[in-house]
Amino acid sequence: MKIGIIGAGNIGGNLTRRLTALGHDVSVANSRGPETLSALVEETGATAVTAAEAARGAQVVVVTVPLKAVPGLPAGLIDGAAEGVAVIDTGNYYPQQRDGRIAAIEDGTPESRWTEEQIGHPVIKAFNGTYAQDILSNGLPKGSPGRQALPVAGDDAATKQVVRDLIDELGFDTVDAGDLDDSWRQQPGTPVYGHQGDAEAIVKALAEASPERTAEWRA
């Protein structure tokens, strides 16, 4: 599968490592330019590109940049992607720690709905509450007892399934967390955020979420 990854931080870097190891054709971009990704390219065999090029022909695009950087992504970011592309948003809103105040999110728009509006293409929310190291070290074969599960939210059943299948290939179960308007259930400060439990535990954590943001996660 051709996969474009926009953002080469902890999550983006480790997804590049795992997905290339699984045989996928991975292109990776960051904000500083392809020449700064030489070490990751040498390690993984991925192709370093610009952010504008990352989605070209891709069947899956992973957007894994700070929320404050999302409005600065190239216009028409997904235009050159394959038909039916699945766009994964891994982002989180950290107003005090990194992103500053984003009024729409403060007013109740789910983080990934806001990201979707900025890039002009539907997204699937996944990996946002996953520790980057888990991607490298916690994957298990399908059916393994206690296999870690990740919540996945999105509006389109077909692209959501593509993402769930990819996560299964990485060694994790998934839980359907509803549509994108339900994705607040996996935002920072909710019980599922950072949870490393199995599918049953993730279902329970999602059900226990409150839509009210705590003070730590508000501007």
N, C-alpha and C positions, 0 to 999 in steps of 0.2 A: 504494500500500500504506500502511496506517496503522501507524506505527512510534512506539513510546514509548522515550525515552532517559532513563535514570535516572542522573544524573551529568553535569555540564556542564564537566568539566575538559578537558584537552588532547584525549583521545580522544573523549569525548562531544561536545565542542564541534565538533570537526572532522567527526565523523560527522553531526552536525546540519547543518553547512554543505553537505556533499556530498549527503546524502540529500534535503534540500529542493531543491537545485539539480537533482536528478534527477526532481523532481516528486512525491516522496512526501509524505504528510501526517504531519508529525513533531510530536509533543509532547515537550517536554523539561522535566526537573525537576532540582533540586539540593537540597542540605540546608538552604539559607538562605531558600528561598521564591521563588515566581514573580516577585515584584517585583524581585528582584536579577538577573533574566535579560533585562531590557528591551533591552540593547544587542544580545545575541544574537538576540532576537526581531526587532528592527528590521532587523538585517543579513540574516536568513535567511527570515523569514516563518513560522518555527516558532511553535507555541503553547506558552507557558509554563504549567506546571501544577504541582501538588504531586506528591510521589513516590507518594502513594496513588492519584492520578488518572492517572498516566502510562501504566499498562497498560490502561486502560479501552478496550475495543474493539480493542486493538492486535493485529495479526497477527505482529508482531515486537516484542520488548521487549529493549532493551540495558541490562544492569546494568553500569555502569562507575564504581564507587565503590571507595574503599580497602577492603581486606578487613576491617579493624577496624570499618568502618561497616556491614558487611552484616547483622550481627545486629540492628542498630537500624532496619532498613528496616521499613515498615509491615507488620503481620500481614496475611496474605491478599493480598499484593502483586499476584499474578497472577490473582486470582479473577475480575476483570471483563474479562479479555482475551478475544479471539476464540478460538473452538474451534480446537485444534491450534496454538496460538501457539508460535512459536520464541523461546526466551529465550536470548540471547547473554550469556555471562559473559566480560568482558575482563580480569578481575582477576588480580593477582599478589600473592603473599605476600612482603612485605618486612619481616621481623621486626626487623632491626637499624635499618633506615632509617625505619620508619613504623608498623608494625602491632603491634609487641610479640609476645609468644609466644602462638601458638595451638597448644595441646597436640595436637590431633588431626592437624594438618598435620605437626608435628614427628615424630609417631609414624608417618607414612607415608601418610595420607590425601591423595590428590591435591587440589590447591587448589580446583579447580572442583567436585569431588565434595563438598567441605566446603561451598562456597557453595550448591550444590544442596540440601543438607540444611538449611541455614539458611532458605532462602526457600520450601522445600517444593514445589519444582517442578523437573522436569528442565531442564538447561541444556546449551547447546552452547558449547564454549570456542573463542573466536576473537578476533583483534585484540590478544591480551595481549602479544605480543612485537613488535608493530608500532609503529614510530615514528609519533607523531601527524602529523608533517609529511608522511610518506609518503602518508597518506590524501588529503591535498590535492594533492600534486604528482607522485606516482609512478604513478597509474593510466594504463593504456594500453588501446587497443582489443583485443578478443579476437583471439588469433592473432599478436599482435605478438612479434617475436623478443625473448627476454630478459625477457618480462613477469614482473614480480614475483609470487611466489606466497605465500599465507598458509596455515599449517596450521589444520585445523578438526577438533576432536574432539567426539564425542558419541555417545549410545547409540541415538537414534532416527533411522532413515535418512531419514524424511520431513522432519523439522524440520532435520536437517543439510543436506539438499538445498536447503531454502529459504534457509538461511544462505549456502551456497555460491553459489547463484544471485545473491543480493544482493551478495556480494563481487565476483562477476564483473561485475555492473552497475557497481560502483565502479571497475572497471578492473584487477582482479587475478585471477590464477589461484588455484586452491586445491588443497591436497593433503589427502586424507582421512588424518587422524592417528590413526584408531582410535576406540575407545569412550572414555568418560570416565575409565575406570581407566587408560587409556594416556596421558592428557593430561599426565602428569608429563614426557613427552618434550618439551613446549614450555614448561615452567616456567622462571623465571629461572635462569641459570647453565648451561642446556643449549645445545648448538651451534646450535639453530634460533632461540633467543631473540635478537631484533634482527636476524635474517638478512634480507637484502634480495634473495636470489637467486631464480632461476626454479624451476619445479616440480621439476626434476631435482635441483637443489641442496638443496631443502627435504627431499625424500625421503631424500637422503644424510645430512643433518644430523639428522633424526629418528632414523635408524638408529644414529647414533653416540652417542645420549644415554645417560647413566648414571643409574640411579635413586638413586644416592647423592648427597645434597645436599652441596655444598661448604660450608666454614665461613662464607663470606660470606653465604650464604642460609639460615643456621640461627640460631635465637635464642641 
